[in-house]
Amino acid sequence: MELKIGTQLTLEPTYTERVEKFKCRVVDRQDNIIFIDYPINTATKKIAFLVDGAQFRATFITEKKESYSFNTEVLGRKSGNVQMILLACPPAEEFIKIQRREYVRVETPVDIAVEHDGQKLQFAAEDISAGGTLIHIKSPVNFTEGDIVKAFVVLPFVNGEIRYVETDARVVNMFERNEMKLASLNFTDTDDYDKQQIVRFCFERQVMIRKKEMNEL
């Protein structure tokens, strides 16, 4: 799978409280650098001037209609007949394939607190996505299937940054697996910025898992 010249990219900032998207095209590439035309803000339809060092999550669709993502950073600019921006590009084997489901779910431990009827309990999550999570229950709880609870999610990023997401959630299912009780929660009112942070966290963990798998080959 190759990122070809002419491919359209969607860029989403990873370190900002503003939820933005930019469209651009790959006009050239050289080793681990791709050259893009000046991106257009999808909301304002205006040209965006990206700052050197700004970090983004880039997504694109191949000719086979498969979607992939990778982390990138603005490296600089190049003048000529076409003004271009230089972006870092990892090897193709580090691209993350995006599943068809609405939100990518990644299996990784996450600390989550759940509050219901004045009782707040701490749990460890088995997996998480921007749409919900699966938590391990090791002691009695005061919620059951169908209840609406308040969830507090801790997202620790590789760079040491920690983000906290607070959202309402619906208890979809409670069940046992291998003598362990679990509860599936669907997030019901997560705002756009918090969704972006969860997506960013899941993508970062996918990259870590992919690199670990590659090192074990």
Disulfide bonds with the S-S distance in Angstrom:
none
